[in-house]
Amino acid sequence: MKCRHFGACGSCTLYKLDYEKQLERKAERLRGLLAPFYDGEIERFASPDSHYRARAEFRIWHEGGRADYAMGNLSKDGNVIIEECPKVIRPVEERMEPLLEAVNASPVLSRKLFGVEFLAATTGECLITMLYHRPLDESWAREARALEEQLNASIIGRARKQKVVLSREFVTEELEIDSKKYKYRHYEGGFTQPNPYVNTRMIAWARERAAEAGGGDLLEAYCGLGNFTIPLAENFSKVLATEISKNSIKAAKENCALNGVENIEFVRLSSEEMTSALRKERQFNRLKGINIDEYDFKCVLVDPPRAGLDEATRELITTFENIIYISCNPETLARDLERLSQSHEVHAAASFDQFPHTEHLESGVFLQRRQINP
Ligand SMILES: C[S@@+](CC[C@H](N)C(=O)[O-])C[C@H]1O[C@@H](n2cnc3c(N)ncnc32)[C@H](O)[C@@H]1O
């Protein structure tokens, strides 16, 4: 089977519905899940309905001496050859075909190539990771370097226990939020929001909520590479931002410097570790030089993975006046709201269509502590 449109490869499950209908269906689902906690307006942020994904992974299918992009189950009958993929942003789309032509023209580049990953930015930069089932040698590096020049892209080769970085291992994304430009290094293999257009709207929405939260300091968990942290920091005196991934924390510090922001401390702590540090149950060397007691936290921002919040973190954040919760799974968001809404009230909610043509839904809620009547 061949895919020239959305859908045939199976990763675009809603492609048969027109885009407005998809949005309406997702909004209904979110409205239903939030109904026990919130009956106000849910702002809706649409995506461009094509060319919105800045990262994409394809398998490589070899048949009859030719390599093709493929998706799905790579058995003889189960694979879908990808001829065009309108979901990827232009800097990926423009390079897909020339890359494949180069691979098909070169036995050195094509031998045991089994996957290609693209990571691009709206600035036009593109990073391509080529995955092999064989060790990569100097002849591969020579040809791949020529391909870097031809495609105006950075190439990384990966094989078992081997990673060959020919030039750079990141792209620089530039997002305009409330008329200000923010630069981010997006590293190969690190978490990045896939849809830069919707990401921009998400950050702006979170910034508005941060302004409403009204000063003091911010605690953030699951901060990744500082995607929200950096543009939100000017709403607070100080920010303590935590995250489990060492590489993401390294990128976050670089991004902070790149944007000249000086009031953020990024610390590698899992949410569980952050919670036990704040509860004074454990001390961490990684917090050396940071006095947690000096923070006057008025607001917490969480953006957990699909599993949502762990129990201890969920309890911890009920002690904050303001909670900004960004979620990539409305089911675990609803589960967490069961607890959070006992002490806090939902004041705003939004849906962000990060993943058009799929059932996936990103959302945000803003909670403030309930006033207790004297
Ligand atoms: C949905 S991403 C959000 C990242 C970031 N806020 C952004 O917008 O790019 C979730 C992040 O949580 C991190 N993470 C996963 N499990 C974690 C845990 N137990 N504690 C802290 N961070 C965790 C991941 O490494 C990832 O960066």
Ligand as a Chemical Component Dictionary entry (heavy atoms), coordinates in Angstrom:
data_LIG
# 
_chem_comp.id                   LIG 
_chem_comp.type                 NON-POLYMER 
_chem_comp.pdbx_formal_charge   0 
_chem_comp.three_letter_code    LIG 
# 
loop_
_chem_comp_atom.comp_id 
_chem_comp_atom.atom_id 
_chem_comp_atom.alt_atom_id 
_chem_comp_atom.type_symbol 
_chem_comp_atom.charge 
_chem_comp_atom.model_Cartn_x 
_chem_comp_atom.model_Cartn_y 
_chem_comp_atom.model_Cartn_z 
_chem_comp_atom.pdbx_ordinal 
LIG C1  C1  C 0  5.218  16.297 28.265 1  
LIG S1  S1  S 1  6.949  16.523 28.493 2  
LIG C2  C2  C 0  6.978  18.248 28.821 3  
LIG C3  C3  C 0  8.320  18.900 28.745 4  
LIG C4  C4  C 0  8.295  20.431 28.707 5  
LIG N1  N1  N 0  7.387  20.990 29.662 6  
LIG C5  C5  C 0  7.989  20.950 27.319 7  
LIG O1  O1  O 0  6.971  21.635 27.143 8  
LIG O2  O2  O -1 8.774  20.709 26.395 9  
LIG C6  C6  C 0  7.216  15.738 30.011 10 
LIG C7  C7  C 0  8.600  15.859 30.570 11 
LIG O3  O3  O 0  8.613  15.164 31.819 12 
LIG C8  C8  C 0  9.851  14.522 31.969 13 
LIG N2  N2  N 0  9.609  13.445 32.962 14 
LIG C9  C9  C 0  9.112  12.204 32.767 15 
LIG N3  N3  N 0  8.962  11.562 33.935 16 
LIG C10 C10 C 0  9.358  12.433 34.902 17 
LIG C11 C11 C 0  9.424  12.366 36.326 18 
LIG N4  N4  N 0  9.046  11.275 37.003 19 
LIG N5  N5  N 0  9.881  13.442 36.989 20 
LIG C12 C12 C 0  10.253 14.575 36.330 21 
LIG N6  N6  N 0  10.224 14.696 34.984 22 
LIG C13 C13 C 0  9.770  13.639 34.281 23 
LIG C14 C14 C 0  10.248 14.075 30.590 24 
LIG O4  O4  O 0  11.644 13.910 30.495 25 
LIG C15 C15 C 0  9.713  15.239 29.743 26 
LIG O5  O5  O 0  10.708 16.222 29.560 27 
# 
loop_
_chem_comp_bond.comp_id 
_chem_comp_bond.atom_id_1 
_chem_comp_bond.atom_id_2 
_chem_comp_bond.value_order 
_chem_comp_bond.pdbx_ordinal 
LIG C1  S1  SING 1  
LIG S1  C2  SING 2  
LIG S1  C6  SING 3  
LIG C2  C3  SING 4  
LIG C3  C4  SING 5  
LIG C4  N1  SING 6  
LIG C4  C5  SING 7  
LIG C5  O1  DOUB 8  
LIG C5  O2  SING 9  
LIG C6  C7  SING 10 
LIG C7  O3  SING 11 
LIG C7  C15 SING 12 
LIG O3  C8  SING 13 
LIG C8  N2  SING 14 
LIG C8  C14 SING 15 
LIG N2  C9  SING 16 
LIG N2  C13 SING 17 
LIG C9  N3  DOUB 18 
LIG N3  C10 SING 19 
LIG C10 C11 SING 20 
LIG C10 C13 DOUB 21 
LIG C11 N4  SING 22 
LIG C11 N5  DOUB 23 
LIG N5  C12 SING 24 
LIG C12 N6  DOUB 25 
LIG N6  C13 SING 26 
LIG C14 O4  SING 27 
LIG C14 C15 SING 28 
LIG C15 O5  SING 29 
# 
